[in-house]
Structure formats: structure tokens, C-alpha cells
Amino acid sequence: DAGVTQSPTHLIKTRGQQVTLRCSPISGHKSVSWYQQVLGQGPQFIFQYYEKEERGRGNFPDRFSARQFPNYSSELNVNALLLGDSALYLCASSLGAGSSYNEQFFGPGTRLTVL
Amino acid sequence: AQSVTQPDIHITVSEGASLELRCNYSYGATPYLFWYVQSPGQGLQLLLKYFSGDTLVQGIKGFEAEFKRSQSSFNLRKPSVHWSDAAEYFCAVGRGGSQGNLIFGKGTKLSVKP
């Protein structure tokens, strides 16, 4: 069975540009979460979606947005990129979203570099 | 607010030696606790988790962790480290209720000496 997949693997953008990252969850999983991992830090929660609805939002500016599609895949959009947005963006999927005992399975991440 | 502290940024152990990675959490209710491992360039892999019940939990790759409520700790242990265990280890606490997001510590990098 395929795990969580993310695309692209790597991405280089310049300040002010916009970027879209994509995530496909494990088959049967209905929840997708996004995390940002800056070099040397632990992942920080950005968004959680369940059944196409936003279930949670971390402490990130409005430049960050996301959505979930009917097939449960998800996109993370970041507008007006800043140098500080350079990070590994991780997607995690789980069966449900109601409680943390829905184990989250992580994808390999998208490495975003902003120049 | 919930938080996770991993006091050790970097630990080096000899192959075959025992290992203990420390994790302290701050959470108002009964926590859901996790340990993840991340190899270079990879995503996160779940090693083990604690939700309730037995405070000593067994995970994959020979790892175990003990939940100590009185110390707000969830330390990860392994009796004999292998060179392939070199990686970064993250402790996380899960929020209950309607949100399932995880709050991670800053991680401990493990190096293994031959």
C-alpha cells in the first residue's frame, strides 16, 4: 500500500512569489494535516482538514491557506513568500480527526527554499 | 498552553550502549504522547505512543518509553543502540477533543560511535 505522498520533493522560489504544495493521503484516510519544519526545529502545526472542512489552524499568518478535495488529497498554498518560509513542509494523514489516537502517518515532505 | 521540552539537543553514544532520550511535557489533561524518528531527508516515523493504561509502552525497533505523570516525563529508551539508530528523535503531545494536531519538541539528534 502506498503511504502518504507529497509533491514536489524540492522547490526553489523567490521572495514575493506564491507556492502550492500537494499531498495525497493513505487510501481510506479522511484527515490531512500540514506541518512546517524549519531547520533545527520540530514540526509546527499549520492546518488540519477532515472531510474537506478545516478542523484546526496553527499560529501562521493568513498568507498560508489550504484546502482538501473530495478525494481527500490536499493542497497547501503560501502567498507572498518570505525568506523565513524556507522549510520542510510535512503532510500527515489519519483515519479521523476527532482525537489524537488517530495515528498520523507522515509523508517525506517538500523542501521549500525561498531566495 | 501545551508544550514539549527535549533538554538534549545532541547525544552521542557508542554502538551497543544503552540509550535514554528525555522528554518533558506540559499539558492540562491526560496527554497523548508520541515518539517519532526522522532520518536525514525523510519524513517522520512513529516509534511508539501512549494513550492510557500501562505506563511502559513498547515500540518498534526495540524502543520503549515510560510515562511518569508525577514527573511529566515520557523518556525513550533502548537497551542496545545500533549504528542504524542514528537519526533525530522527536517527542510530541497530542491535543484531544476536536483537534488532532501534534505539538512537537525541538528534537534530539542521536549520533552513534562505532
Chai-1 contact restraints between the chains, C-beta under 6 A:
chainA,res_idxA,chainB,res_idxB,connection_type,confidence,min_distance_angstrom,max_distance_angstrom,comment,restraint_id
A,S33,B,N101,contact,1.0,0.0,6.0,A-B,restraint_1
A,Q41,B,K106,contact,1.0,0.0,6.0,A-B,restraint_2
A,G42,B,F90,contact,1.0,0.0,6.0,A-B,restraint_3
A,G42,B,F104,contact,1.0,0.0,6.0,A-B,restraint_4
A,G42,B,G105,contact,1.0,0.0,6.0,A-B,restraint_5
A,G42,B,K106,contact,1.0,0.0,6.0,A-B,restraint_6
A,G42,B,G107,contact,1.0,0.0,6.0,A-B,restraint_7
A,P43,B,F104,contact,1.0,0.0,6.0,A-B,restraint_8
A,F45,B,N101,contact,1.0,0.0,6.0,A-B,restraint_9
A,Q48,B,N101,contact,1.0,0.0,6.0,A-B,restraint_10
A,R55,B,Q99,contact,1.0,0.0,6.0,A-B,restraint_11
A,G56,B,Q99,contact,1.0,0.0,6.0,A-B,restraint_12
A,G56,B,N101,contact,1.0,0.0,6.0,A-B,restraint_13
A,A97,B,G100,contact,1.0,0.0,6.0,A-B,restraint_14
A,S99,B,G96,contact,1.0,0.0,6.0,A-B,restraint_15
A,S100,B,Y32,contact,1.0,0.0,6.0,A-B,restraint_16
A,S100,B,G94,contact,1.0,0.0,6.0,A-B,restraint_17
A,S100,B,G100,contact,1.0,0.0,6.0,A-B,restraint_18
A,Y101,B,F51,contact,1.0,0.0,6.0,A-B,restraint_19
A,N102,B,G100,contact,1.0,0.0,6.0,A-B,restraint_20
A,F106,B,G43,contact,1.0,0.0,6.0,A-B,restraint_21
A,F106,B,L44,contact,1.0,0.0,6.0,A-B,restraint_22
A,G107,B,G43,contact,1.0,0.0,6.0,A-B,restraint_23
A,P108,B,G43,contact,1.0,0.0,6.0,A-B,restraint_24
A,G109,B,G43,contact,1.0,0.0,6.0,A-B,restraint_25
